[in-house]
Amino acid sequence: MLFAAIQDVFIAGDLLWYHIQANKKCCAPDIMVVFGRLKGYRGSYVQCQEGNIAPQVVFEILSPSNNKEEMDMKRDFYEKYGVEEYYLYDPETNNLQGWTRANKSLVAIAKINGWTSPRLKIRFVLTTTLEIYRPDGRLFLTPVEIDLERQLEKQKREEAEEQLELERQRYQELLRQLKGRGIEL
């Protein structure tokens, strides 16, 4: 939701990214963020058809099926085709690695814990899990936390509506009592 209102930030997950059209060499980042490209459906991200703008930020989340060779090939692809920031997270070990572009290379971020993404302005903190903080310092919520927050908001709305209905009934009762005493409002 960080860039939801910004029309020229395209964010996608598991979308094939081709550097040039009809090239067999492609990559499918778990998440890619592309500044300067409009939101909207794409069957794949073909960089040469997108103003030659490479995704600036890429995230990969390791799964048991990933291997070192595959991840090294992905990092090489990202380095070759212009990614500015690359983050690799292993949820099993709670290990986060990151790289930023320096000239034509992706260079490892030495101190990733507490690191703020230059492009996204989000901060990464490793505790017992990976916590990600918004530019305003608030923690991004997990889907479970978002759902719980929505449920609480719904419960508060329902309670407020019930309270309003009770007040309406009390008001109507007071009007009946006044009318019964001959007082009209």
C-alpha positions as CSV (number, residue, x, y, z in Angstrom):
1,M,0.0,0.0,0.0
2,L,3.0,2.3,0.2
3,F,2.8,3.2,-3.5
4,A,-0.9,2.5,-4.1
5,A,-1.7,6.1,-4.9
6,I,1.3,6.7,-7.1
7,Q,0.4,5.8,-10.7
8,D,3.9,5.5,-12.1
9,V,5.2,2.9,-9.7
10,F,4.7,-0.6,-11.1
11,I,5.0,-3.5,-8.6
12,A,4.6,-7.1,-9.5
13,G,5.3,-10.6,-8.1
14,D,6.5,-13.6,-10.0
15,L,6.3,-11.8,-13.3
16,L,8.8,-12.9,-16.0
17,W,11.2,-10.0,-16.8
18,Y,12.8,-10.0,-20.2
19,H,15.6,-7.6,-20.9
20,I,14.8,-7.6,-24.6
21,Q,11.9,-9.1,-26.6
22,A,12.0,-12.7,-27.7
23,N,15.1,-13.4,-25.6
24,K,15.1,-16.7,-23.8
25,K,17.1,-15.2,-21.0
26,C,14.6,-14.0,-18.4
27,C,14.1,-13.9,-14.7
28,A,11.0,-13.9,-12.4
29,P,11.7,-12.0,-9.2
30,D,9.5,-12.7,-6.3
31,I,8.8,-8.9,-6.2
32,M,9.9,-6.2,-8.5
33,V,9.4,-2.5,-8.1
34,V,9.7,-0.2,-11.1
35,F,9.6,3.6,-10.8
36,G,8.6,5.5,-13.9
37,R,6.2,2.8,-15.3
38,L,2.5,3.0,-15.0
39,K,0.5,0.4,-13.0
40,G,-1.5,-2.1,-15.0
41,Y,-1.6,-5.7,-16.2
42,R,1.3,-7.2,-18.1
43,G,1.8,-10.8,-19.1
44,S,5.5,-10.2,-18.6
45,Y,7.8,-7.3,-18.1
46,V,9.7,-6.7,-21.3
47,Q,12.3,-4.0,-20.5
48,C,12.8,-2.8,-24.0
49,Q,9.1,-2.1,-24.3
50,E,9.1,-0.2,-21.0
51,G,11.3,2.7,-21.9
52,N,14.3,0.4,-21.2
53,I,13.6,0.9,-17.5
54,A,14.9,-2.0,-15.4
55,P,13.2,-2.8,-12.1
56,Q,15.0,-0.7,-9.6
57,V,14.3,-2.9,-6.5
58,V,14.0,-6.6,-6.5
59,F,13.1,-9.0,-3.6
60,E,13.7,-12.7,-3.5
61,I,12.3,-15.0,-0.7
62,L,14.1,-18.3,-0.5
63,S,12.1,-21.5,-0.4
64,P,13.3,-25.0,0.0
65,S,13.4,-25.5,-3.8
66,N,15.9,-22.7,-4.3
67,N,19.5,-23.5,-4.6
68,K,22.7,-21.4,-4.5
69,E,23.4,-21.7,-8.2
70,E,19.9,-20.5,-9.1
71,M,20.2,-17.5,-6.7
72,D,23.6,-16.6,-8.0
73,M,22.3,-16.6,-11.6
74,K,19.5,-14.4,-10.6
75,R,21.8,-11.9,-8.8
76,D,24.0,-11.9,-11.9
77,F,21.0,-11.2,-14.1
78,Y,19.9,-8.3,-11.8
79,E,23.4,-6.9,-11.8
80,K,23.8,-7.1,-15.6
81,Y,20.4,-5.5,-16.4
82,G,20.4,-2.6,-14.0
83,V,18.7,-3.4,-10.7
84,E,19.7,-0.7,-8.1
85,E,18.8,-2.7,-5.0
86,Y,18.5,-6.4,-4.5
87,Y,17.3,-8.1,-1.3
88,L,17.3,-11.8,-0.5
89,Y,15.5,-13.1,2.5
90,D,15.6,-16.7,4.0
91,P,12.6,-17.0,6.3
92,E,13.9,-20.4,7.6
93,T,17.0,-18.9,9.0
94,N,15.8,-15.3,9.3
95,N,18.7,-14.2,7.2
96,L,18.5,-11.0,5.1
97,Q,21.1,-10.1,2.5
98,G,21.1,-7.0,0.4
99,W,23.1,-5.4,-2.5
100,T,23.1,-1.9,-3.9
101,R,24.4,-0.7,-7.2
102,A,27.8,1.0,-7.2
103,N,28.7,1.9,-10.8
104,K,28.0,-1.2,-12.8
105,S,28.0,-3.8,-9.9
106,L,25.8,-4.9,-7.1
107,V,27.8,-4.5,-3.9
108,A,26.8,-6.3,-0.7
109,I,25.4,-4.2,2.1
110,A,27.7,-4.8,5.1
111,K,25.2,-3.8,7.8
112,I,21.7,-4.9,6.7
113,N,20.1,-4.8,10.1
114,G,18.6,-1.3,10.4
115,W,19.3,-0.6,6.8
116,T,17.0,1.8,5.0
117,S,16.4,1.3,1.3
118,P,17.6,4.3,-0.6
119,R,14.8,3.9,-3.2
120,L,11.8,2.7,-1.1
121,K,12.7,4.5,2.1
122,I,11.7,1.4,4.1
123,R,13.8,0.1,7.0
124,F,14.7,-3.5,7.6
125,V,15.1,-4.8,11.2
126,L,16.0,-8.3,12.1
127,T,14.5,-9.5,15.4
128,T,13.1,-13.0,15.7
129,T,11.8,-12.3,12.3
130,L,12.2,-9.7,9.6
131,E,10.4,-6.4,10.4
132,I,9.9,-3.8,7.8
133,Y,9.1,-0.2,8.7
134,R,7.4,2.4,6.6
135,P,9.1,5.7,5.8
136,D,7.0,7.3,8.6
137,G,8.5,4.8,11.1
138,R,5.3,2.6,11.4
139,L,5.8,-1.1,11.2
140,F,4.2,-2.8,8.1
141,L,1.5,-5.2,9.4
142,T,1.3,-8.9,8.4
143,P,-1.8,-10.1,6.6
144,V,-3.0,-11.6,9.9
145,E,-2.5,-8.3,11.7
146,I,-4.3,-6.4,8.9
147,D,-7.2,-8.9,9.1
148,L,-7.4,-8.5,12.9
149,E,-7.3,-4.7,12.6
150,R,-10.2,-4.8,10.1
151,Q,-12.2,-7.1,12.4
152,L,-11.6,-4.7,15.3
153,E,-12.6,-1.7,13.2
154,K,-15.8,-3.6,12.1
155,Q,-16.6,-4.5,15.7
156,K,-16.1,-0.8,16.8
157,R,-18.4,0.3,13.9
158,E,-21.1,-2.2,14.9
159,E,-20.8,-1.2,18.6
160,A,-21.2,2.5,17.6
161,E,-24.2,1.7,15.4
162,E,-25.8,-0.2,18.3
163,Q,-25.1,2.7,20.7
164,L,-26.6,5.1,18.2
165,E,-29.7,3.0,17.9
166,L,-30.1,2.9,21.7
167,E,-29.8,6.7,21.8
168,R,-32.4,7.0,19.1
169,Q,-34.8,4.7,21.0
170,R,-34.2,6.7,24.2
171,Y,-34.9,10.0,22.3
172,Q,-38.1,8.5,20.9
173,E,-39.2,7.4,24.4
174,L,-38.5,10.9,25.8
175,L,-40.6,12.4,23.0
176,R,-43.5,10.0,23.8
177,Q,-43.2,10.9,27.5
178,L,-43.3,14.6,26.8
179,K,-46.2,14.1,24.4
180,G,-48.0,12.2,27.1
181,R,-47.7,15.2,29.4
182,G,-49.0,17.5,26.8
183,I,-45.7,18.9,25.6
184,E,-45.1,19.1,21.9
185,L,-41.8,19.8,20.3
